[in-house]
Amino acid sequence: MMSNAEASAESKSEFYTTMYAQVEEIKSNIRKVEEKLIEISDDLFCMFLRNMERSSPELLETAIDAASQFEIVRKICNEHHKVICENKW
């Protein structure tokens, strides 16, 4: 026969095991939702680009140029941030 302490420890262990499984399931569901949102976002962005290409090709070209310049600036900022963080330690 189990003592109260042993039963309590087993009960806690079962509780934490169940909670861990539920958290993992929630994380999996969140990843699925993220993937679906990215897919929807990509589809909407493609539709937007096709529409812009039809209605205003010059504006689309400007937007693409701006996006590539933004990407360059973002990479520079990321590298700068890495250097700053490395120098702090």
Biotite code that builds the C-alpha atoms (Angstrom):
import biotite.structure as struc

atoms = struc.array([
    struc.Atom([0.000, 0.000, 0.000], chain_id="A", res_id=1, res_name="MET", atom_name="CA", element="C"),
    struc.Atom([1.272, 3.506, -0.855], chain_id="A", res_id=2, res_name="MET", atom_name="CA", element="C"),
    struc.Atom([1.796, 6.174, 1.727], chain_id="A", res_id=3, res_name="SER", atom_name="CA", element="C"),
    struc.Atom([0.143, 9.571, 1.292], chain_id="A", res_id=4, res_name="ASN", atom_name="CA", element="C"),
    struc.Atom([3.499, 11.099, 0.315], chain_id="A", res_id=5, res_name="ALA", atom_name="CA", element="C"),
    struc.Atom([4.060, 8.462, -2.393], chain_id="A", res_id=6, res_name="GLU", atom_name="CA", element="C"),
    struc.Atom([0.521, 8.876, -3.714], chain_id="A", res_id=7, res_name="ALA", atom_name="CA", element="C"),
    struc.Atom([0.935, 12.641, -3.712], chain_id="A", res_id=8, res_name="SER", atom_name="CA", element="C"),
    struc.Atom([4.255, 12.407, -5.580], chain_id="A", res_id=9, res_name="ALA", atom_name="CA", element="C"),
    struc.Atom([2.730, 10.040, -8.144], chain_id="A", res_id=10, res_name="GLU", atom_name="CA", element="C"),
    struc.Atom([-0.266, 12.344, -8.541], chain_id="A", res_id=11, res_name="SER", atom_name="CA", element="C"),
    struc.Atom([2.029, 15.333, -9.094], chain_id="A", res_id=12, res_name="LYS", atom_name="CA", element="C"),
    struc.Atom([4.077, 13.367, -11.601], chain_id="A", res_id=13, res_name="SER", atom_name="CA", element="C"),
    struc.Atom([0.941, 12.408, -13.544], chain_id="A", res_id=14, res_name="GLU", atom_name="CA", element="C"),
    struc.Atom([-0.259, 16.015, -13.413], chain_id="A", res_id=15, res_name="PHE", atom_name="CA", element="C"),
    struc.Atom([3.035, 17.372, -14.780], chain_id="A", res_id=16, res_name="TYR", atom_name="CA", element="C"),
    struc.Atom([3.181, 14.667, -17.452], chain_id="A", res_id=17, res_name="THR", atom_name="CA", element="C"),
    struc.Atom([-0.354, 15.543, -18.551], chain_id="A", res_id=18, res_name="THR", atom_name="CA", element="C"),
    struc.Atom([0.402, 19.265, -18.499], chain_id="A", res_id=19, res_name="MET", atom_name="CA", element="C"),
    struc.Atom([3.581, 18.736, -20.536], chain_id="A", res_id=20, res_name="TYR", atom_name="CA", element="C"),
    struc.Atom([1.646, 16.755, -23.152], chain_id="A", res_id=21, res_name="ALA", atom_name="CA", element="C"),
    struc.Atom([-1.008, 19.479, -23.323], chain_id="A", res_id=22, res_name="GLN", atom_name="CA", element="C"),
    struc.Atom([1.609, 22.221, -23.687], chain_id="A", res_id=23, res_name="VAL", atom_name="CA", element="C"),
    struc.Atom([3.307, 20.284, -26.497], chain_id="A", res_id=24, res_name="GLU", atom_name="CA", element="C"),
    struc.Atom([-0.045, 19.857, -28.249], chain_id="A", res_id=25, res_name="GLU", atom_name="CA", element="C"),
    struc.Atom([-0.761, 23.587, -27.897], chain_id="A", res_id=26, res_name="ILE", atom_name="CA", element="C"),
    struc.Atom([2.690, 24.422, -29.307], chain_id="A", res_id=27, res_name="LYS", atom_name="CA", element="C"),
    struc.Atom([2.046, 22.097, -32.232], chain_id="A", res_id=28, res_name="SER", atom_name="CA", element="C"),
    struc.Atom([-1.321, 23.742, -32.890], chain_id="A", res_id=29, res_name="ASN", atom_name="CA", element="C"),
    struc.Atom([0.252, 27.200, -32.729], chain_id="A", res_id=30, res_name="ILE", atom_name="CA", element="C"),
    struc.Atom([2.890, 26.134, -35.288], chain_id="A", res_id=31, res_name="ARG", atom_name="CA", element="C"),
    struc.Atom([0.110, 24.882, -37.584], chain_id="A", res_id=32, res_name="LYS", atom_name="CA", element="C"),
    struc.Atom([-1.732, 28.204, -37.242], chain_id="A", res_id=33, res_name="VAL", atom_name="CA", element="C"),
    struc.Atom([1.500, 30.119, -37.947], chain_id="A", res_id=34, res_name="GLU", atom_name="CA", element="C"),
    struc.Atom([2.119, 28.043, -41.072], chain_id="A", res_id=35, res_name="GLU", atom_name="CA", element="C"),
    struc.Atom([-1.430, 28.668, -42.292], chain_id="A", res_id=36, res_name="LYS", atom_name="CA", element="C"),
    struc.Atom([-1.133, 32.412, -41.609], chain_id="A", res_id=37, res_name="LEU", atom_name="CA", element="C"),
    struc.Atom([2.136, 32.551, -43.539], chain_id="A", res_id=38, res_name="ILE", atom_name="CA", element="C"),
    struc.Atom([0.497, 30.681, -46.416], chain_id="A", res_id=39, res_name="GLU", atom_name="CA", element="C"),
    struc.Atom([-2.472, 33.080, -46.411], chain_id="A", res_id=40, res_name="ILE", atom_name="CA", element="C"),
    struc.Atom([-0.145, 36.062, -46.113], chain_id="A", res_id=41, res_name="SER", atom_name="CA", element="C"),
    struc.Atom([1.919, 34.845, -49.077], chain_id="A", res_id=42, res_name="ASP", atom_name="CA", element="C"),
    struc.Atom([-1.225, 34.340, -51.153], chain_id="A", res_id=43, res_name="ASP", atom_name="CA", element="C"),
    struc.Atom([-2.533, 37.805, -50.291], chain_id="A", res_id=44, res_name="LEU", atom_name="CA", element="C"),
    struc.Atom([0.824, 39.396, -51.039], chain_id="A", res_id=45, res_name="PHE", atom_name="CA", element="C"),
    struc.Atom([0.969, 37.671, -54.439], chain_id="A", res_id=46, res_name="CYS", atom_name="CA", element="C"),
    struc.Atom([-2.539, 38.899, -55.221], chain_id="A", res_id=47, res_name="MET", atom_name="CA", element="C"),
    struc.Atom([-1.528, 42.409, -54.166], chain_id="A", res_id=48, res_name="PHE", atom_name="CA", element="C"),
    struc.Atom([1.557, 42.319, -56.400], chain_id="A", res_id=49, res_name="LEU", atom_name="CA", element="C"),
    struc.Atom([-0.398, 41.038, -59.398], chain_id="A", res_id=50, res_name="ARG", atom_name="CA", element="C"),
    struc.Atom([-2.994, 43.762, -58.891], chain_id="A", res_id=51, res_name="ASN", atom_name="CA", element="C"),
    struc.Atom([-0.313, 46.424, -58.524], chain_id="A", res_id=52, res_name="MET", atom_name="CA", element="C"),
    struc.Atom([1.482, 45.143, -61.615], chain_id="A", res_id=53, res_name="GLU", atom_name="CA", element="C"),
    struc.Atom([-1.720, 45.525, -63.647], chain_id="A", res_id=54, res_name="ARG", atom_name="CA", element="C"),
    struc.Atom([-2.722, 48.903, -62.247], chain_id="A", res_id=55, res_name="SER", atom_name="CA", element="C"),
    struc.Atom([0.625, 50.627, -61.756], chain_id="A", res_id=56, res_name="SER", atom_name="CA", element="C"),
    struc.Atom([3.811, 48.904, -62.962], chain_id="A", res_id=57, res_name="PRO", atom_name="CA", element="C"),
    struc.Atom([5.931, 51.960, -62.078], chain_id="A", res_id=58, res_name="GLU", atom_name="CA", element="C"),
    struc.Atom([4.697, 51.897, -58.493], chain_id="A", res_id=59, res_name="LEU", atom_name="CA", element="C"),
    struc.Atom([5.467, 48.180, -58.272], chain_id="A", res_id=60, res_name="LEU", atom_name="CA", element="C"),
    struc.Atom([9.011, 48.793, -59.466], chain_id="A", res_id=61, res_name="GLU", atom_name="CA", element="C"),
    struc.Atom([9.435, 51.553, -56.864], chain_id="A", res_id=62, res_name="THR", atom_name="CA", element="C"),
    struc.Atom([8.073, 49.269, -54.140], chain_id="A", res_id=63, res_name="ALA", atom_name="CA", element="C"),
    struc.Atom([10.501, 46.498, -55.126], chain_id="A", res_id=64, res_name="ILE", atom_name="CA", element="C"),
    struc.Atom([13.431, 48.937, -55.055], chain_id="A", res_id=65, res_name="ASP", atom_name="CA", element="C"),
    struc.Atom([12.363, 50.241, -51.646], chain_id="A", res_id=66, res_name="ALA", atom_name="CA", element="C"),
    struc.Atom([11.977, 46.705, -50.294], chain_id="A", res_id=67, res_name="ALA", atom_name="CA", element="C"),
    struc.Atom([15.459, 45.711, -51.443], chain_id="A", res_id=68, res_name="SER", atom_name="CA", element="C"),
    struc.Atom([16.937, 48.861, -49.894], chain_id="A", res_id=69, res_name="GLN", atom_name="CA", element="C"),
    struc.Atom([15.060, 48.135, -46.665], chain_id="A", res_id=70, res_name="PHE", atom_name="CA", element="C"),
    struc.Atom([16.466, 44.593, -46.651], chain_id="A", res_id=71, res_name="GLU", atom_name="CA", element="C"),
    struc.Atom([20.011, 45.949, -47.025], chain_id="A", res_id=72, res_name="ILE", atom_name="CA", element="C"),
    struc.Atom([19.472, 48.379, -44.130], chain_id="A", res_id=73, res_name="VAL", atom_name="CA", element="C"),
    struc.Atom([17.952, 45.599, -41.994], chain_id="A", res_id=74, res_name="ARG", atom_name="CA", element="C"),
    struc.Atom([21.006, 43.379, -42.577], chain_id="A", res_id=75, res_name="LYS", atom_name="CA", element="C"),
    struc.Atom([23.366, 46.228, -41.670], chain_id="A", res_id=76, res_name="ILE", atom_name="CA", element="C"),
    struc.Atom([21.394, 46.917, -38.472], chain_id="A", res_id=77, res_name="CYS", atom_name="CA", element="C"),
    struc.Atom([21.424, 43.217, -37.539], chain_id="A", res_id=78, res_name="ASN", atom_name="CA", element="C"),
    struc.Atom([25.195, 43.047, -37.993], chain_id="A", res_id=79, res_name="GLU", atom_name="CA", element="C"),
    struc.Atom([25.642, 46.240, -35.979], chain_id="A", res_id=80, res_name="HIS", atom_name="CA", element="C"),
    struc.Atom([23.445, 44.802, -33.217], chain_id="A", res_id=81, res_name="HIS", atom_name="CA", element="C"),
    struc.Atom([25.534, 41.589, -33.153], chain_id="A", res_id=82, res_name="LYS", atom_name="CA", element="C"),
    struc.Atom([28.760, 43.587, -32.825], chain_id="A", res_id=83, res_name="VAL", atom_name="CA", element="C"),
    struc.Atom([27.306, 45.716, -30.021], chain_id="A", res_id=84, res_name="ILE", atom_name="CA", element="C"),
    struc.Atom([26.086, 42.621, -28.159], chain_id="A", res_id=85, res_name="CYS", atom_name="CA", element="C"),
    struc.Atom([29.442, 40.856, -28.562], chain_id="A", res_id=86, res_name="GLU", atom_name="CA", element="C"),
    struc.Atom([31.279, 43.900, -27.214], chain_id="A", res_id=87, res_name="ASN", atom_name="CA", element="C"),
    struc.Atom([29.034, 44.043, -24.132], chain_id="A", res_id=88, res_name="LYS", atom_name="CA", element="C"),
    struc.Atom([30.273, 40.632, -23.015], chain_id="A", res_id=89, res_name="TRP", atom_name="CA", element="C"),
])
